[in-house]
Amino acid sequence: MAWLFKNKDKNAPKKIDVEANIKSIQGKLDLIKERQKVLNMRITKLGQDAVENKRMGRVHDAILAAKKRMILKKELDKKNGMEIMLTQVLFEIESSQNEQEILKIIQQSNEVLQGLRSRARLEDFEKAKEDLDEQLGLSEEISDFFKSISKEQEDECLEEIEKIEKEEEAKLKEDLKKGYSVPSSGTLIAYV
């Protein structure tokens, strides 16, 4: 029979069912709230009875109702304290549970980061940077090539414009020699 208890560690923490504990606390809170309602109704009724008995001249009954009312008020105060304490414990459990979930997420995230970083070594980044620099250099060379073609075409166009201007200037001089007048609008008018 000793083999049954051989692996049991007396110092090992007990496994706690958090959800069952939360439900238990919520159930107790519900019972306390119901009891508070009943106590409030009885306290109100005993207060009314005490006043009524005093008016009717039944002082002994009035004192008895007042004493019962005082006892019930103490009980209500205890229930209020229990409600506060259980509510605080419930909030602490839920907060701790949330903290545990966040801790678990952080630990999992760290594992993911470590896994991802183990796949990407510094050498991989350096190689990728070199490849990128090479591609950017090639792109720049291609861009410069097209710019030079564009510049050559631009130079050719400017030469063509200069040629046209010279031709028009020469024609204008020739027309002036022949006696044509050139108004400001640029059309030639011949005088006969």
Solvent accessible surface area in square Angstrom, and as a share of the most:
residue,aa,sasa,rsa
1,M,168,0.75
2,A,84,0.65
3,W,178,0.62
4,L,87,0.43
5,F,134,0.56
6,K,153,0.65
7,N,143,0.73
8,K,143,0.61
9,D,95,0.49
10,K,199,0.84
11,N,140,0.72
12,A,51,0.39
13,P,128,0.80
14,K,178,0.76
15,K,201,0.85
16,I,125,0.63
17,D,92,0.47
18,V,54,0.31
19,E,93,0.42
20,A,50,0.38
21,N,64,0.33
22,I,15,0.07
23,K,140,0.60
24,S,61,0.39
25,I,16,0.08
26,Q,77,0.34
27,G,33,0.31
28,K,107,0.45
29,L,13,0.07
30,D,87,0.45
31,L,117,0.58
32,I,15,0.08
33,K,92,0.39
34,E,97,0.43
35,R,89,0.33
36,Q,19,0.08
37,K,122,0.52
38,V,59,0.34
39,L,0,0.00
40,N,74,0.38
41,M,131,0.58
42,R,117,0.43
43,I,13,0.07
44,T,78,0.45
45,K,115,0.49
46,L,25,0.13
47,G,16,0.16
48,Q,110,0.49
49,D,43,0.22
50,A,15,0.12
51,V,78,0.45
52,E,78,0.35
53,N,22,0.11
54,K,148,0.63
55,R,179,0.65
56,M,121,0.54
57,G,54,0.52
58,R,113,0.41
59,V,89,0.51
60,H,140,0.62
61,D,57,0.30
62,A,10,0.08
63,I,90,0.46
64,L,82,0.41
65,A,7,0.06
66,A,38,0.29
67,K,115,0.49
68,K,96,0.41
69,R,80,0.29
70,M,116,0.52
71,I,116,0.59
72,L,17,0.09
73,K,90,0.38
74,K,141,0.60
75,E,43,0.19
76,L,24,0.12
77,D,92,0.48
78,K,118,0.50
79,K,32,0.14
80,N,57,0.29
81,G,36,0.35
82,M,73,0.32
83,E,43,0.19
84,I,118,0.60
85,M,119,0.53
86,L,39,0.19
87,T,41,0.24
88,Q,109,0.49
89,V,61,0.35
90,L,16,0.08
91,F,127,0.53
92,E,103,0.46
93,I,41,0.21
94,E,66,0.29
95,S,50,0.32
96,S,54,0.35
97,Q,49,0.22
98,N,80,0.41
99,E,104,0.47
100,Q,113,0.50
101,E,92,0.41
102,I,86,0.44
103,L,85,0.42
104,K,122,0.52
105,I,105,0.53
106,I,91,0.46
107,Q,93,0.41
108,Q,90,0.40
109,S,51,0.33
110,N,73,0.37
111,E,116,0.52
112,V,90,0.52
113,L,81,0.40
114,Q,125,0.56
115,G,28,0.26
116,L,92,0.46
117,R,168,0.61
118,S,82,0.53
119,R,184,0.67
120,A,42,0.32
121,R,142,0.52
122,L,125,0.62
123,E,104,0.47
124,D,57,0.30
125,F,125,0.52
126,E,90,0.41
127,K,121,0.51
128,A,58,0.45
129,K,126,0.53
130,E,112,0.50
131,D,60,0.31
132,L,103,0.51
133,D,68,0.35
134,E,117,0.53
135,Q,99,0.44
136,L,103,0.51
137,G,32,0.31
138,L,89,0.44
139,S,62,0.40
140,E,113,0.51
141,E,117,0.53
142,I,86,0.44
143,S,47,0.30
144,D,72,0.37
145,F,118,0.49
146,F,122,0.51
147,K,131,0.55
148,S,52,0.33
149,I,59,0.30
150,S,60,0.38
151,K,109,0.46
152,E,104,0.47
153,Q,107,0.48
154,E,88,0.39
155,D,55,0.29
156,E,112,0.50
157,C,77,0.46
158,L,94,0.47
159,E,117,0.52
160,E,88,0.40
161,I,88,0.44
162,E,96,0.43
163,K,115,0.49
164,I,79,0.40
165,E,103,0.46
166,K,137,0.58
167,E,103,0.46
168,E,114,0.51
169,E,97,0.44
170,A,59,0.46
171,K,124,0.53
172,L,67,0.34
173,K,116,0.49
174,E,93,0.42
175,D,12,0.06
176,L,99,0.49
177,K,175,0.74
178,K,133,0.56
179,G,39,0.38
180,Y,76,0.29
181,S,33,0.21
182,V,52,0.30
183,P,45,0.28
184,S,127,0.82
185,S,91,0.59
186,G,53,0.51
187,T,87,0.51
188,L,81,0.40
189,I,86,0.44
190,A,53,0.41
191,Y,153,0.58
192,V,191,1.10
